[in-house]
């Protein structure tokens, strides 16, 4: 079964379309510059993974795209529309094109699994309840939880909760899916199942992915492009076979030798 998303080109298109652009983006927290004049472009249909040490700015990029924080300088554009700086109404509309799966599952404990997935499509996209529920059931089948529609999140394992969170993000039919260390809160025996699910989504759909992870095997498997971050900058970029097998920068080699 394929996951329907907004129409977008696949990675085999002759003329790929830029979907996400950050230009001159700087983000500071007090005296700490987390992103330093960052330029970043992601083409539609591509799977881009951000690697690098903790504190290098990777998750901050995802939080900026989710409008959970704002840059101090620079511009952010998604699907040809300005996300920052932009009027609040435009920000809300552009934000609908972005889905995110967090480290923590962030499910509503007082709602059933089905309601967790349908609430945003109904309230934000204006989808009918019947259509949203049909979509949610398809996605629960995709993530292997078709029998958990009526369960509360607290009755699920961590791996199951993260699968629900993935289904919830996909229910919004985002143009780009952001993945922020989605296995970091899971017990080790649950990690493989969630990563296999994401591999399957990456392989069978044309959805654009921007992923932050310390799972280097996963990054090698799903990525079209890997970006190595250090001190708020991209210091090396390339296909996974190049970055993981023959990196050019000493800092990249040092980081990979510590995590592989």
C-alpha positions in Angstrom: 0.0 0.0 0.0 1.3 3.4 -0.9 1.0 6.5 1.3 -0.8 9.3 -0.5 0.8 12.7 -0.1 0.5 16.0 -1.9 1.5 15.6 -5.5 5.3 16.1 -5.9 8.0 14.8 -8.2 9.9 11.7 -7.4 13.7 11.5 -7.1 13.9 10.2 -10.7 12.5 13.5 -12.2 14.9 15.0 -14.7 14.3 18.5 -13.3 13.8 18.2 -9.5 12.0 21.0 -7.7 13.4 22.8 -4.7 11.0 22.3 -1.8 12.8 23.7 1.2 15.3 26.6 1.2 17.1 28.3 4.1 19.2 31.3 3.2 21.6 33.0 5.6 19.7 31.6 8.6 21.2 32.4 12.0 19.8 31.3 15.3 21.2 32.3 18.7 20.3 31.2 22.2 21.9 33.9 24.4 25.6 34.0 23.5 25.5 30.6 21.8 25.2 30.8 18.0 23.5 27.5 17.1 23.1 28.2 13.3 25.6 30.5 11.7 24.4 32.0 8.4 23.2 28.6 7.2 22.3 28.0 3.5 20.4 24.8 2.9 18.3 23.5 0.0 16.2 20.3 -0.2 14.7 19.1 -3.4 11.2 17.6 -3.6 11.2 13.8 -3.2 14.6 13.6 -1.7 15.6 12.0 1.6 18.2 14.2 3.4 19.8 13.2 6.6 21.6 15.6 9.0 24.4 14.1 11.1 26.9 15.5 13.5 27.6 16.0 17.2 25.0 17.0 19.7 24.6 20.8 19.7 25.6 21.3 16.1 22.3 22.8 15.1 20.5 19.8 13.5 17.3 19.7 15.5 17.2 23.5 15.5 16.6 23.4 11.8 13.6 21.1 12.2 12.2 23.3 15.0 12.6 26.4 12.7 10.7 24.6 9.9 8.0 23.6 12.4 7.8 27.3 13.6 8.5 26.2 17.1 11.2 28.8 17.2 12.2 31.7 14.9 15.5 32.6 13.3 17.3 35.7 14.2 18.3 36.4 10.6 17.7 34.9 7.2 14.8 33.6 5.2 13.0 30.2 5.1 10.9 29.1 2.1 8.8 26.0 1.7 7.3 25.0 -1.7 8.0 28.4 -3.1 6.2 30.3 -0.2 7.9 32.3 2.5 7.7 30.7 5.9 9.9 33.3 7.6 9.6 36.2 7.6 6.0 36.2 6.7 2.5 37.3 8.0 1.0 34.9 10.5 -1.8 33.8 8.2 0.8 32.8 5.6 2.9 31.0 8.2 -0.1 28.9 9.2 -0.8 27.9 5.6 2.7 27.0 4.8 3.0 25.1 8.0 0.3 22.7 6.8 2.8 21.4 4.3 5.2 20.2 7.0 4.8 17.1 9.2 7.1 16.1 12.1 7.7 13.1 14.2 9.3 14.0 17.5 11.7 12.2 19.8 8.8 12.1 22.3 5.6 10.8 20.9 3.4 13.8 22.0 0.2 11.8 21.7 -3.0 13.0 23.5 -3.4 10.4 26.3 -7.1 11.2 26.7 -7.9 10.4 23.0 -8.1 7.0 21.2 -5.4 6.2 18.7 -7.9 6.9 15.9 -8.8 10.3 17.3 -5.1 11.2 17.7 -4.7 10.7 14.0 -7.9 12.3 12.8 -8.1 15.4 15.0 -5.6 17.6 13.0 -7.0 16.7 9.5 -10.5 17.6 10.7 -9.6 20.7 12.6 -6.7 22.1 10.5 -7.4 20.8 7.0 -11.2 20.9 7.2 -11.5 17.2 6.2 -14.7 15.5 7.0 -14.7 13.1 10.0 -15.5 10.1 7.7 -12.7 10.9 5.3 -10.3 11.5 8.1 -11.2 8.2 9.8 -10.9 6.3 6.5 -7.5 7.8 6.0 -6.4 7.0 9.6 -7.5 3.4 9.2 -5.4 3.0 6.1 -2.4 4.5 7.8 -2.8 2.3 10.9 -2.8 -0.7 8.6 0.4 0.6 7.0 2.1 1.0 10.4 0.9 -2.4 11.6 -1.6 -1.2 14.1 -5.0 -1.8 12.4 -6.3 -3.4 15.6 -5.5 -0.5 17.9 -8.0 2.1 16.7 -9.8 2.3 19.9 -6.8 1.9 22.3 -5.5 4.8 24.4 -1.8 5.6 23.8 -1.0 4.7 27.4 -1.9 1.1 26.6 0.6 0.9 23.8 4.4 0.2 23.9 6.8 2.9 23.0 7.4 1.5 19.6 3.6 1.4 19.0 3.2 4.9 20.1 5.9 6.1 17.7 4.1 4.2 14.9 1.0 6.1 15.8 2.9 9.4 15.7 4.2 8.5 12.2 0.7 7.8 11.0 -0.5 11.0 12.6 2.1 13.0 10.7 1.3 11.3 7.4 -2.4 11.9 7.9 -1.8 15.6 7.1 -0.5 14.7 3.7 2.6 16.8 4.2 5.0 17.8 1.4 7.9 17.3 3.7 8.2 14.9 6.7 10.7 15.9 9.5 12.1 13.1 11.6 13.9 14.2 14.9 15.8 11.3 16.5 12.6 9.2 16.3 14.1 6.2 18.0 16.0 7.9 20.8 13.2 7.4 23.4 12.6 3.8 22.5 13.9 0.7 24.2 16.7 -0.9 22.1 14.5 -3.9 21.1 11.9 -1.6 19.6 14.2 0.5 17.5 14.5 -1.9 14.6 10.8 -2.1 14.0 10.3 1.7 13.8 13.4 2.1 11.5 12.1 -0.7 9.2 8.8 1.1 8.9 10.5 4.4 8.0 12.6 2.5 5.4 9.5 1.2 3.9 7.9 4.6 3.7 11.0 6.1 2.2 11.2 3.3 -0.4 7.5 3.2 -1.4 6.4 6.8 -1.4 7.6 10.1 -2.9 7.4 12.1 0.3 10.3 14.4 1.0 12.2 13.6 4.3 14.5 15.7 6.4 15.9 13.4 9.1 18.1 14.0 12.2 19.5 10.7 13.5 22.4 9.0 15.2 21.4 5.7 13.6 24.1 5.7 10.9 23.0 2.5 9.3 19.5 3.9 8.9 21.0 7.1 7.4 23.0 5.1 4.9 20.0 3.1 3.9 17.4 5.8 3.3 19.4 8.9 2.3 19.9 10.5 -1.1 22.1 13.1 0.6 23.9 13.3 3.9 24.9 16.6 5.5 27.6 16.7 8.2 27.0 19.5 10.7 29.5 21.1 13.1 29.2 24.3 15.0 26.1 25.4 13.2 27.4 24.9 9.7 27.4 22.2 7.0 31.0 21.2 6.7 30.5 18.3 4.2 27.7 17.1 2.0 27.3 14.2 -0.4 25.7 10.9 -1.1 25.8 8.4 1.7 28.3 6.1 0.0 30.7 9.0 -0.2 30.2 10.5 3.3 30.3 7.1 5.1 33.1 5.4 3.1 35.3 8.3 1.9 34.6 11.6 3.7 36.8 14.5 2.8 36.9 16.4 6.1 38.9 15.3 9.2 36.0 16.4 11.4 33.6 14.1 9.5 36.0 11.1 9.8 36.5 11.9 13.5 32.7 12.0 14.2 32.0 8.8 12.2 34.8 6.9 13.9 33.1 7.7 17.2 29.6 6.6 16.3 30.1 3.7 13.9 
